[in-house]
């Protein structure tokens, strides 16, 4: 059995003292480092969006949909009625609208252009407004104090065997067609009816809910919180009566 010399014993004792010292110092150092980090830490602020089921919103796959075919048709029907229902007060002239944009004219109600804007893509919105301005029932609208009403005898019907296709960017699209009747009523009691054959293309879009600040008065133009929007709306007009 080998006996340690006094010199080796002292050397080993010093090593254990050093290890013991660091075992006491390291927890204290880590504690102070954690305290400094905790005092200076600022958590990342994230705004959580809730989807239509009150769950945390996750970017959906735009090639799929979470709604039924009936809901999509209902959306298409509502937008058709909304697009073709207005009067001489809610659809002002182009000159007045330009003045409104430049804030040279005050208006309490939204113009029809702005009212239907949330449901359309930018390109489709410009195209629809241009077609409405050139429609036959728009002639002398302000002079005759015209009101436009819509009658839809049947819901939109899918185009083709499946109805659903993919756009160039991979988004899911839905194609519909059908016909509606436009009733033009003037202040003199005269009524004209037009039959419109339309084709509509809907596109899947991300479902961003309105997470803005809540005001006492709601927005004049309601936002489109549905996961579909119109990217194309074309029609042919036939005078019926």
C-alpha positions in Angstrom: 0.0 0.0 0.0 1.4 3.3 -1.1 1.3 6.2 1.4 0.9 9.8 0.2 3.5 12.2 1.2 2.6 15.4 2.9 3.4 17.4 -0.2 1.0 15.4 -2.3 -1.7 15.6 0.4 -1.4 19.4 0.5 -1.5 19.6 -3.3 -4.7 17.4 -3.5 -6.3 19.5 -0.8 -5.6 22.7 -2.7 -7.4 21.2 -5.8 -10.4 20.3 -3.7 -10.5 23.7 -2.2 -10.4 25.3 -5.7 -13.2 23.0 -6.9 -15.2 23.8 -3.8 -14.7 27.5 -4.3 -15.9 27.4 -7.9 -18.9 25.2 -6.9 -19.9 28.1 -4.6 -19.1 30.9 -7.0 -20.7 29.5 -10.2 -24.3 29.4 -8.9 -24.0 32.9 -7.6 -22.6 34.2 -11.0 -25.4 32.4 -12.9 -28.0 33.9 -10.5 -26.7 37.4 -11.1 -26.6 36.8 -14.9 -30.2 35.6 -14.9 -31.3 38.5 -12.8 -29.7 41.0 -15.1 -31.2 39.2 -18.2 -34.7 39.1 -16.6 -34.6 42.8 -15.7 -33.6 43.8 -19.3 -35.7 41.2 -21.2 -38.5 42.7 -23.3 -40.9 40.0 -24.7 -41.8 40.1 -28.3 -45.2 41.6 -28.8 -47.4 39.5 -31.0 -51.0 40.3 -32.1 -53.0 37.1 -32.1 -55.6 36.7 -34.8 -58.6 34.4 -34.2 -60.2 32.5 -37.1 -63.9 32.0 -37.7 -63.9 29.2 -35.1 -62.3 31.4 -32.4 -59.1 29.5 -32.7 -55.6 31.0 -33.2 -55.3 31.9 -36.9 -52.7 30.0 -39.0 -52.0 30.8 -42.6 -54.1 28.4 -44.5 -53.2 26.4 -47.6 -54.7 28.6 -50.3 -55.4 25.6 -52.5 -58.0 24.4 -50.0 -61.1 25.8 -48.3 -62.6 25.5 -44.8 -66.2 26.4 -45.9 -68.9 24.4 -47.6 -70.2 24.9 -51.2 -73.4 26.3 -49.8 -71.5 29.0 -47.9 -69.5 30.0 -51.1 -72.7 30.2 -53.1 -74.3 32.3 -50.4 -71.3 34.7 -50.5 -71.6 34.9 -54.3 -75.3 35.6 -54.1 -74.9 38.4 -51.4 -72.2 40.1 -53.4 -74.3 40.1 -56.6 -77.2 41.7 -54.7 -74.9 44.2 -53.1 -73.2 45.1 -56.3 -76.4 45.8 -58.2 -78.4 47.5 -55.4 -77.9 51.2 -55.1 -79.6 54.6 -55.8 -78.8 58.0 -57.0 -77.6 59.1 -53.6 -75.3 56.1 -52.9 -73.7 56.2 -56.4 -72.7 59.8 -57.1 -71.3 61.1 -60.3 -67.6 60.7 -61.2 -67.0 64.5 -60.7 -68.5 64.4 -57.2 -66.6 61.3 -56.3 -63.3 62.9 -57.4 -64.2 65.8 -55.1 -64.9 63.4 -52.3 -61.5 61.8 -52.7 -59.8 65.2 -52.7 -61.9 66.1 -49.5 -63.6 68.9 -51.3 -66.9 67.4 -50.6 -68.4 66.1 -47.3 -70.4 62.9 -47.3 -71.9 61.0 -44.3 -72.5 57.7 -46.2 -70.0 55.7 -48.2 -70.3 55.8 -52.0 -71.3 52.5 -53.6 -67.8 52.2 -55.1 -66.3 52.0 -51.6 -69.1 49.9 -50.2 -68.5 47.0 -52.5 -64.7 47.4 -52.6 -63.8 44.9 -49.8 -65.4 42.0 -51.7 -63.4 42.4 -54.9 -59.8 42.3 -55.9 -58.4 45.7 -57.0 -58.5 44.8 -60.7 -62.0 43.3 -60.5 -63.3 46.3 -58.5 -62.1 48.8 -61.2 -63.6 46.7 -63.9 -67.0 46.3 -62.2 -67.2 50.1 -61.5 -66.4 50.9 -65.1 -69.1 48.5 -66.3 -71.7 49.9 -63.9 -71.0 53.4 -65.1 -71.6 52.3 -68.7 -74.7 50.3 -68.0 -78.0 51.4 -69.6 -79.8 52.1 -66.3 -77.1 54.6 -65.3 -78.3 57.2 -67.9 -79.7 60.2 -66.1 -79.6 58.4 -62.8 -79.2 61.6 -60.7 -81.7 63.5 -62.8 -84.5 60.9 -62.5 -83.5 60.0 -58.9 -83.2 56.4 -60.0 -83.2 53.4 -57.6 -81.8 50.0 -58.7 -83.1 46.8 -57.2 -82.1 43.1 -57.9 -84.2 40.0 -58.3 -82.3 36.7 -58.4 -84.6 33.8 -59.4 -82.0 31.1 -58.8 -78.7 30.8 -56.9 -75.4 30.9 -58.8 -74.5 27.6 -60.6 -71.1 26.0 -60.9 -69.4 26.2 -64.3 -68.2 22.9 -65.6 -68.2 19.5 -64.0 -66.3 20.4 -60.9 -66.4 24.1 -60.7 -63.1 24.4 -58.8 -59.9 25.1 -60.6 -56.4 26.5 -59.8 -55.2 29.9 -60.8 -51.7 30.6 -62.0 -50.4 31.3 -58.5 -51.9 28.1 -57.1 -54.9 29.6 -55.4 -58.2 27.8 -55.4 -60.8 29.4 -57.7 -64.5 28.9 -58.1 -66.5 29.6 -61.3 -70.2 30.5 -61.3 -72.7 31.7 -63.8 -76.4 32.5 -63.8 -78.9 35.3 -64.4 -80.6 38.1 -62.4 -83.1 40.8 -63.1 -82.4 44.5 -62.6 -85.3 46.8 -61.9 -84.8 50.5 -62.6 -87.3 52.7 -60.8 -87.4 56.4 -61.4 -89.2 59.1 -59.4 -91.9 59.3 -62.1 -92.9 55.8 -61.3 -91.5 54.3 -64.4 -89.9 50.9 -64.1 -87.6 49.2 -66.6 -86.4 45.6 -66.2 -83.2 44.2 -67.5 -82.1 40.6 -67.7 -78.4 40.1 -66.9 -76.5 36.9 -67.7 -73.3 36.9 -65.5 -70.1 35.0 -65.0 -68.3 35.2 -61.8 -64.9 34.0 -60.6 -64.1 33.7 -56.9 -60.6 33.3 -55.5 -59.4 31.8 -52.2 -57.7 34.4 -50.0 -56.2 34.4 -46.5 -58.8 34.9 -43.8 -57.6 38.0 -41.9 -60.0 39.1 -39.3 -60.6 42.7 -38.3 -58.2 43.1 -35.4 -58.2 46.9 -35.4 -59.2 49.1 -32.6 -62.9 49.1 -31.7 -64.7 52.4 -32.2 -68.1 53.5 -30.9 -69.3 53.9 -34.5 -68.8 50.9 -36.8 -67.0 51.4 -40.2 -69.3 52.8 -42.9 -68.0 50.1 -45.3 -68.0 46.6 -43.8 -64.8 44.6 -44.3 -64.9 41.2 -46.1 -64.0 38.7 -43.4 -64.9 35.8 -45.6 -62.1 33.7 -47.1 -63.2 34.3 -50.7 -63.2 37.4 -52.9 -64.4 38.1 -56.4 -61.6 38.4 -59.0 -63.9 38.7 -62.1 -67.5 39.6 -62.8 -68.7 40.0 -66.3 -72.3 40.2 -67.6 -74.4 40.8 -70.7 -77.5 43.0 -70.5 -80.8 42.3 -72.2 -83.7 44.7 -72.1 -86.8 42.7 -71.0 -89.6 45.2 -70.4 
